[in-house]
C-alpha cells in the first residue's frame, strides 16, 4: 500500500471517529454546510467497494459509517428537521445544486 493510500485511509478513519463523536450534528446540518452527510459517505463507500468487485449492501455500508446499524443510530440520535433546517437545505440545494 502506498503512503498516499495509507494517509488517506487514516484521514478517513479519523473522519469517521470524529463524526461518531458528533451525534449532535444532524445529517441535514452537514448537507446544508458541507453538501454531504453520513449517508453520502456510506454511498461513496459502497460505490468504491463495487468498483473493486466487492458486494456491499446499503445497510452494511451505513453500519460502517455510523458505527452501528442505521436504524439504531436514527432512533438514538436523529431528530426531525426543523422548518428552518428544511428552508436552509432548500437554499443550499439551489445555490450548489
C-alpha positions in Angstrom: 0.0 0.0 0.0 1.4 3.4 -0.9 2.0 6.1 1.6 -0.7 8.2 0.0 -3.3 5.4 0.3 -2.3 4.9 4.0 -2.6 8.6 4.7 -6.0 8.8 3.0 -7.2 5.7 4.9 -6.0 7.2 8.2 -7.7 10.5 7.5 -11.0 8.6 6.6 -10.8 6.7 9.8 -10.3 9.9 11.7 -13.3 11.5 9.9 -15.5 8.5 10.9 -14.3 8.7 14.5 -15.0 12.5 14.6 -18.5 12.0 13.2 -19.2 9.2 15.6 -18.4 11.6 18.5 -20.7 14.3 17.0 -24.1 12.7 17.0 -25.4 16.2 17.9 -24.6 17.2 14.3 -27.6 16.1 12.2 -27.2 14.9 8.6 -29.3 17.8 7.4 -26.8 20.2 9.1 -23.9 18.5 7.2 -25.8 18.7 3.9 -26.6 22.4 4.4 -23.0 23.4 5.3 -20.8 20.8 3.5 -23.0 19.4 0.8 -22.7 15.8 2.0 -23.7 13.7 5.0 -23.1 10.4 6.6 -25.4 8.7 4.1 -23.4 10.2 1.3 -20.2 8.7 2.8 -21.9 5.3 3.0 -22.9 5.6 -0.6 -19.4 6.5 -1.7 -18.0 3.7 0.4 -20.4 1.2 -1.3 -19.6 2.6 -4.7 -15.8 2.2 -4.0 -16.5 -1.4 -3.0 -18.4 -2.1 -6.2 -15.7 -0.6 -8.3 -13.4 -3.2 -6.8 -15.8 -6.1 -7.2 -16.8 -6.2 -3.6 -20.5 -6.6 -2.9 -21.7 -4.4 -0.1 -25.3 -3.6 0.5 -26.6 -0.2 1.6 -27.2 -1.3 5.3 -23.7 -2.7 5.6 -22.1 0.4 4.2 -24.2 2.6 6.5 -23.2 0.5 9.5 -19.6 1.0 8.6 -20.0 4.8 8.5 -22.4 5.1 11.5 -20.6 2.6 13.7 -23.9 0.8 14.4 -26.9 -0.2 12.4 -28.5 2.9 10.8 -31.9 2.2 12.4 -30.3 2.2 15.8 -28.4 5.4 15.1 -31.5 7.0 13.8 -33.6 6.0 16.8 -30.9 7.2 19.2 -29.7 10.4 17.5 -31.7 11.6 14.6 -34.2 14.4 15.1 -36.9 15.7 12.8 -35.7 18.5 10.7 -36.9 21.9 11.7 -38.6 24.3 9.3 -35.5 26.4 9.4 -33.3 23.5 8.6 -35.5 22.5 5.7 -35.5 26.1 4.3 -31.7 26.3 4.6 -31.3 22.9 2.9 -33.6 24.1 0.1 -31.5 27.3 -0.3 -28.2 25.3 -0.3 -29.5 22.9 -2.9 -30.5 25.8 -5.2 -27.2 27.5 -4.7 -25.0 24.5 -5.2 -27.3 22.0 -7.0 
